[in-house]
Each structure stands twice: as structure tokens, then as C-alpha cells.
Amino acid sequence: MGPSPETRPDASRGEPKPVPAPAPTPPSQVLGPADAARALKRLAHEVIEARKGAENLVLVGIRSGGDHMARELAEIIHQIEGIEPPVGYLDITLYRDDLGAAPTQPVVRETRVDFDITGRDVLLVDDVLQTGRTIRAALNALMDFGRPARVLLAVLIDRGHRELPIRPDFVGKNIPTETGDRVEVHFTADDHLEGVRLYRAGAARGTSQ
């Protein structure tokens, strides 16, 4: 029998020698700090332009990531329009369609929407859009708080691979990915958007976001 795939013969000693593992592929930077700031400003301007202002607008971010983005977008809209839209956030854990299949007990974090959304435009904010299932769960959660006039969706990254017929109204950046890739959105210690990295399938990865 020949040597295993992990070894090769050592000609000098006749013993198998470990084959060094290939170096991990470093992540690619999709958005740096300056790019991320520009993307948020562009999203805010697009929302204002599409609505012709910020009146009757509320923002609701999907935890975690979308909640930080919603606060930043609200600040930018306030700077542009002089109107400070209310900001809330949702934890959609209990609304997920795969809840029963989870191997461990889900961790439910705080949801806070302490304003009336009935008859108002809700800007739903998420950091990364992929299958659309998170957005579906968020829409179900949102309806527990009232009946909005309409719901608009803003995402920082759209990476494709949709499984449901959901399309964002505002997108910071579209990036082509494989299903096994990972997109990580990073925030500073005080929850400001810092950047986005793409880890290709099989590459070394950081902490999951």
C-alpha cells in the first residue's frame, strides 16, 4: 500500500514525512472604513430621494448588524433633512422558519420598537442579504407592532443566492459570492460601521458575525 494522502516518503530515512498544509487564503476587503461611510451616506440620500423627504419615516434594524446601521442611517438623515426619524430594532430568532431544527437552544435578544408604525413608512435595515429568510421573519415580527403604510428594505451587502422572492429597495453594494463563502460586517467598539470582508469557502475565517 502506498503512503497516505497526508504523507510522502522521506528518501533519506524511508519514513513518511508530513506534507505542510497550504497557507490559508486571506480574506478580501469588500469595503474599508471610508467606503463603508460613503455607502451609508449614499443609502441615506437614496432613501430621501425616493421618498422626497424624511417625513413619516421610521427605521427598524434587524439584529445584529442592521440595528447599528439603522442608527447610523438615522443620524445621516437627520443631518441632511433636519428630521430625526425614530429608530427601533428587532430580534427575529423566534420568527425563523428553521427554529425547530436548531441543534441548541436559541438565544433571544431584546426587541425594541417603542413607537407606532401604523400608517408610517418603515425602512427595514439589514447588513447582509442572502436567502431572504431573515427578511421574511423580520416582516412577520414587524407586523406585531402595527400596520405600516409600506415597508422599504435597505441592505449594506446583497450577496445573492435568494431562496424567497425578496428584493431590496436600496443596496450599498452587490458582490458575487459562492454559497460556501462568508461575508463579515465589522463594527467599531462603539457600534459604527467599520468595513466588510469576504472569506472564500475553505479559507481561514474570523469570528462569525
C-alpha positions in Angstrom: 0.0 0.0 0.0 1.3 3.4 -0.9 1.7 6.4 1.5 -1.4 8.1 2.8 -2.5 11.4 1.1 -1.2 13.3 4.1 2.4 12.0 3.9 5.2 11.3 1.4 8.3 9.0 1.7 11.4 10.5 3.2 14.1 9.3 0.8 16.9 9.6 3.5 15.1 7.6 6.2 12.4 5.7 4.3 9.8 7.2 6.7 6.7 9.2 5.7 7.1 12.9 6.0 4.2 15.2 6.7 3.1 17.4 3.8 2.7 21.0 5.0 -0.8 22.4 4.8 -1.3 25.1 2.2 -1.4 28.6 3.6 -4.9 29.9 4.2 -6.3 32.3 1.7 -6.6 35.8 3.3 -10.0 37.5 3.2 -10.6 40.2 0.7 -11.8 43.6 1.8 -15.1 44.4 0.2 -15.5 47.8 2.0 -12.9 49.7 4.0 -13.9 52.4 6.6 -14.1 55.2 4.1 -16.0 53.0 1.6 -18.5 51.9 4.3 -19.1 55.6 5.3 -19.8 56.5 1.7 -22.1 53.6 1.2 -24.2 54.6 4.3 -24.4 58.2 3.0 -25.4 57.1 -0.4 -28.1 54.8 1.1 -29.5 57.7 3.2 -29.6 60.0 0.1 -31.3 57.4 -1.9 -34.0 56.9 0.8 -34.6 60.6 1.0 -34.8 61.0 -2.8 -37.1 58.0 -3.2 -39.5 59.4 -0.6 -39.0 63.0 -1.3 -38.0 63.7 2.3 -38.0 62.0 5.6 -41.4 62.8 7.0 -43.4 60.0 8.4 -40.4 57.7 8.2 -39.2 55.2 10.9 -36.2 52.9 10.8 -36.1 49.4 12.2 -32.9 47.4 12.2 -32.5 43.6 12.3 -30.2 42.4 15.0 -27.4 42.1 14.9 -25.8 44.5 12.5 -28.9 46.0 11.0 -29.6 47.7 14.3 -26.3 49.5 14.3 -26.7 50.5 10.6 -30.2 51.9 11.3 -28.9 54.2 14.0 -26.2 55.5 11.7 -28.6 56.0 8.8 -31.0 57.9 11.1 -28.1 60.2 12.1 -27.2 60.9 8.5 -30.9 61.5 7.5 -31.1 64.0 10.5 -28.0 65.8 9.2 -29.5 66.1 5.7 -33.1 66.8 6.4 -33.2 68.2 9.9 -35.7 65.4 10.8 -34.7 62.8 13.3 -36.6 59.6 12.4 -37.4 57.1 15.3 -35.2 54.0 15.4 -36.1 50.6 16.7 -34.6 47.1 16.3 -35.9 43.5 16.0 -34.6 40.2 17.1 -36.2 37.7 14.7 -35.0 34.5 16.4 -38.5 33.3 17.3 -39.8 34.0 13.8 -37.3 31.9 11.9 -38.6 29.1 9.8 -35.8 26.8 10.9 -36.3 27.3 14.7 -37.3 23.7 15.4 -34.3 22.4 13.6 -31.8 24.3 15.6 -29.4 21.9 17.5 -29.1 24.2 20.5 -31.5 26.5 22.5 -31.7 29.8 20.6 -30.5 33.0 22.3 -33.3 35.6 22.1 -32.1 39.2 22.4 -34.1 42.4 23.0 -36.5 43.8 20.5 -37.5 47.4 20.9 -40.0 49.2 18.7 -41.4 51.8 21.2 -43.3 53.9 18.6 -46.4 53.4 16.5 -45.6 52.1 12.9 -49.2 52.1 11.7 -49.7 54.3 8.7 -45.9 55.2 8.5 -43.2 54.2 6.1 -40.8 51.7 7.8 -37.3 51.4 6.5 -36.2 47.9 7.4 -32.4 47.7 7.6 -30.1 44.7 7.5 -26.4 44.3 6.9 -26.2 41.3 4.6 -29.0 39.9 2.3 -28.7 36.3 1.1 -31.6 33.9 1.0 -34.3 36.3 2.1 -35.4 34.2 5.0 -34.2 36.7 7.6 -36.2 39.4 5.9 -39.3 37.2 5.8 -39.0 36.6 9.5 -38.5 40.3 10.2 -41.6 41.2 8.3 -43.6 38.8 10.4 -42.1 40.3 13.6 -42.8 43.8 12.4 -46.5 43.2 11.8 -46.9 42.5 15.6 -46.3 46.3 16.1 -48.9 47.7 13.7 -49.8 48.1 10.1 -47.3 50.3 8.2 -48.2 52.2 5.1 -45.3 50.4 3.4 -42.1 48.7 4.2 -38.9 49.5 2.4 -35.7 47.4 2.6 -32.2 48.7 2.8 -29.2 46.4 3.0 -25.5 47.1 3.0 -24.5 44.0 1.1 -26.5 41.9 -1.3 -24.6 38.6 -2.0 -27.3 36.8 -4.0 -28.5 33.2 -3.6 -32.1 34.1 -2.9 -34.5 31.4 -1.8 -37.5 33.7 -1.5 -38.9 36.4 -3.8 -37.5 39.3 -1.8 -35.6 42.2 -3.3 -34.1 45.2 -1.5 -35.1 48.8 -2.4 -31.7 50.2 -1.5 -28.3 48.4 -1.7 -24.9 49.6 -0.6 -23.0 47.1 -2.7 -23.7 43.9 -4.7 -21.0 41.3 -4.5 -20.8 37.9 -6.3 -20.3 35.0 -3.9 -20.4 31.3 -3.7 -22.8 29.7 -1.3 -20.0 28.5 0.9 -18.4 31.9 1.2 -18.8 34.1 4.3 -19.4 37.8 4.4 -18.5 39.5 7.6 -19.6 43.1 8.5 -17.4 44.7 11.2 -18.2 47.4 13.6 -16.1 49.5 15.9 -16.3 49.2 19.7 -19.0 52.0 19.7 -21.0 50.2 17.1 -20.1 52.3 14.0 -19.7 50.5 10.7 -16.0 49.8 10.1 -15.9 47.6 7.0 -16.8 44.4 5.2 -14.7 41.3 4.5 -15.3 38.3 2.2 -13.9 34.9 3.2 -13.9 32.4 0.4 -15.0 28.9 1.1 -12.2 26.9 2.7 -10.2 30.0 3.7 -9.4 30.8 7.4 -12.3 32.7 8.9 -12.7 35.1 11.8 -15.4 35.3 14.3 -18.8 34.9 12.9 -21.0 37.9 12.6 
